[in-house]
Amino acid sequence: MPEYQPSSTEAAFQLSDILVLVFDTSTNKYTIKWYNSATGTWDNVVQFDGANKQFTVIPTMVQTPQIEGDTPGVRLTGTETNGQDLTVRENTGKLEVYDNASAAVIGQLPYNLVIPIPLLTDAISGSGTVAAAERLYIDTGMLKNVAEAYWEISYDASALTSNGSAELLDVTDGETIDTITLTYGTSSERTRSSTNLLTATYPLKEGIEVKVQVTGDGTNAATLRMARLILVIK
């Protein structure tokens, strides 16, 4: 079998015909070398730096290391100035950066970007149906990469004796995209629809204009103080 010839600063222990463990006293490094019969040389495979407590795999790994478990991750504890104690981990299908010191997730993939778009500039109010003057045009490309869409409102129905409503209308096609009930005797600073507008019966889509309207109980007025479209990009 090939025999490894150590240098003057090396101590070698032959593990097999093609593997040898070498300790270099000048660098304080332990190296596993593999005999490459094609080149007739001993190539470094794995190295441990005793002084810096670091492992090096040589050459670049050609197989993917796998870590299995409940929320598996790799912990990175920075010892440099302003270094942080972080874990990069998988959690329920997402890739997270977890801050171990604060016990909080500080980054996530895929990310959610939430974009609010105002639908009202001034409050509208009426005992019957009152529509907003403003219209929002859903331009081409506006819904690209949008995974979910909702709308939310602020309303006052405290004077009503029966339920009122707020509607998001497709002005172009003459359809109601979604309705939020205004419970009589109540008011809300923020109420969000539970319907994903992209999958509604008459969905939000590009190339249409939308607007909002409010309806009271026929005698008493309901007020729509705020309305906005919420686009969620993932």
C-alpha positions in Angstrom: 0.0 0.0 0.0 1.2 3.6 -0.5 3.0 5.0 2.5 2.7 8.5 3.7 6.0 10.3 4.3 5.6 12.8 7.1 7.7 16.0 7.2 9.9 17.0 10.1 7.0 18.7 11.9 4.4 16.0 11.3 3.3 12.9 13.1 1.3 10.4 11.0 -0.9 7.5 11.7 -1.9 5.3 8.8 -5.6 4.5 9.1 -6.0 2.3 6.0 -4.4 1.8 2.6 -5.6 5.2 1.4 -6.2 7.2 4.6 -3.8 8.8 7.0 -4.2 11.0 10.0 -1.5 13.7 10.2 -0.7 16.1 13.1 1.4 19.1 12.2 3.2 20.5 15.3 4.0 23.8 13.5 0.4 24.7 12.8 -1.5 22.7 15.5 -3.7 21.2 12.8 -5.0 17.6 12.4 -5.6 16.5 8.8 -7.1 13.4 7.3 -5.4 12.8 4.0 -6.7 10.5 1.2 -4.4 8.9 -1.4 -5.4 9.9 -4.9 -4.2 7.0 -7.1 -4.9 9.0 -10.2 -2.3 11.7 -9.3 -0.2 9.7 -6.9 -0.6 12.3 -4.1 -2.1 12.6 -0.6 -5.0 15.0 -0.8 -6.4 16.8 2.3 -10.0 15.7 3.0 -10.8 17.0 6.5 -8.8 19.3 8.7 -9.2 20.5 12.3 -7.4 23.6 13.5 -6.7 23.0 17.2 -5.7 26.6 17.9 -8.9 28.1 16.5 -11.2 25.1 17.1 -12.3 25.1 13.5 -13.2 22.2 11.1 -12.5 22.5 7.4 -13.8 20.1 4.8 -11.6 19.9 1.7 -12.6 20.1 -1.1 -16.1 21.6 -1.1 -18.7 19.1 -0.1 -20.5 17.5 -3.0 -23.3 16.1 -0.9 -25.9 18.1 1.1 -25.6 17.7 4.9 -29.0 16.9 6.5 -30.2 17.8 9.9 -33.5 16.2 11.0 -35.7 17.0 14.0 -38.4 19.3 15.3 -37.4 22.8 14.1 -33.9 21.8 13.0 -31.3 24.6 12.8 -27.7 25.7 13.0 -26.7 28.0 15.8 -24.3 30.8 15.1 -22.8 32.5 18.1 -20.7 35.5 17.1 -17.8 36.3 19.4 -16.8 39.4 17.5 -17.7 43.0 18.6 -21.5 43.3 18.4 -21.7 39.6 17.5 -25.1 38.0 18.1 -26.4 34.6 19.1 -28.5 33.5 16.2 -30.1 30.3 14.9 -30.9 29.7 11.2 -33.7 27.1 11.4 -36.7 25.5 9.6 -40.0 26.0 11.2 -43.3 24.8 9.7 -42.1 25.2 6.1 -40.4 28.5 6.6 -36.8 29.4 6.9 -36.3 31.6 10.0 -33.5 33.6 11.6 -34.1 33.3 15.4 -32.4 35.5 18.0 -31.6 33.3 20.9 -31.0 36.2 23.3 -34.4 37.9 22.8 -36.2 34.6 21.9 -37.7 36.2 18.8 -37.8 35.6 15.1 -36.1 38.5 13.4 -36.2 37.2 9.8 -38.2 34.8 7.7 -38.4 33.3 4.2 -40.8 33.4 2.5 -41.5 36.9 3.7 -44.8 38.7 3.8 -44.9 42.2 2.5 -48.2 44.0 3.3 -49.2 47.0 1.2 -52.2 49.2 2.3 -53.9 51.3 -0.3 -56.4 53.9 0.8 -59.9 53.8 -0.8 -61.3 56.8 1.0 -60.0 60.4 1.5 -63.1 61.6 3.5 -65.7 59.8 5.6 -69.0 58.9 3.9 -72.3 58.6 5.8 -75.9 57.9 5.1 -79.1 56.2 6.3 -79.5 54.8 2.8 -76.7 53.8 0.4 -74.0 56.3 -0.1 -71.0 55.6 -2.5 -67.6 57.2 -2.3 -66.6 59.5 -5.1 -63.1 58.0 -5.2 -62.2 55.1 -7.5 -59.1 53.0 -7.5 -57.9 51.5 -10.8 -56.3 48.1 -10.5 -53.6 48.6 -13.1 -51.8 45.9 -15.1 -49.1 44.2 -13.0 -50.5 45.6 -9.8 -51.5 42.1 -8.6 -48.3 40.4 -9.7 -46.8 38.3 -6.8 -49.9 39.2 -4.7 -50.9 36.0 -2.8 -53.8 37.4 -0.8 -55.9 40.6 -0.9 -58.3 41.9 1.8 -60.0 45.2 2.6 -60.5 46.7 6.0 -62.6 49.6 7.3 -63.3 51.9 10.3 -67.0 52.5 10.8 -69.6 53.9 13.2 -73.0 52.1 13.3 -73.8 53.1 16.9 -77.0 54.9 15.8 -78.4 52.0 13.8 -81.3 49.9 15.1 -80.6 47.1 12.5 -77.5 46.1 10.7 -76.0 48.2 8.0 -73.2 47.2 5.5 -70.1 48.4 3.7 -69.4 47.1 0.2 -66.4 46.9 -2.0 -67.7 47.3 -5.6 -66.3 46.4 -9.0 -67.4 49.5 -10.8 -66.2 48.2 -14.2 -68.2 45.0 -14.2 -71.0 46.2 -11.9 -70.4 43.5 -9.3 -70.0 43.5 -5.5 -66.7 42.0 -4.6 -67.2 41.7 -0.9 -69.5 43.0 1.9 -68.7 43.7 5.6 -71.7 43.8 8.0 -71.9 46.8 10.2 -73.5 45.5 13.4 -76.0 47.9 14.8 -75.1 49.7 18.0 -71.4 49.2 17.4 -68.4 51.0 16.0 -64.9 49.7 15.1 -61.6 51.3 14.5 -60.5 48.5 12.2 -62.5 45.6 10.8 -60.9 43.4 8.1 -62.8 41.2 5.7 -62.3 37.4 6.0 -62.6 36.9 2.3 -59.5 36.6 0.1 -60.6 39.0 -2.6 -58.5 37.2 -5.2 -60.7 34.1 -4.8 -64.1 35.8 -4.2 -67.1 35.0 -6.4 -66.4 38.2 -8.3 -62.7 38.6 -7.6 -60.4 41.6 -7.5 -58.5 41.6 -10.8 -56.4 43.8 -13.0 -58.1 46.2 -15.4 -61.1 47.2 -13.2 -62.0 50.2 -11.0 -63.2 49.7 -7.5 -64.9 51.9 -4.9 -66.7 51.5 -1.6 -70.1 52.4 -0.3 -72.0 52.4 3.0 -75.6 51.6 3.8 -77.5 52.5 7.0 -80.7 51.0 8.4 -83.0 53.2 6.2 -83.7 55.7 9.0 -80.4 56.1 10.9 -77.0 56.8 9.3 -74.0 54.6 9.3 -70.6 56.2 8.8 -67.6 54.7 6.9 -64.6 56.6 8.3 -61.8 54.7 6.6 -61.4 52.0 4.0 -58.3 50.5 2.5 -57.2 47.7 0.3 -54.6 45.3 1.7 -52.3 43.5 -0.7 -50.1 40.6 0.8 -47.0 39.8 -1.2 -45.3 36.5 -0.4 
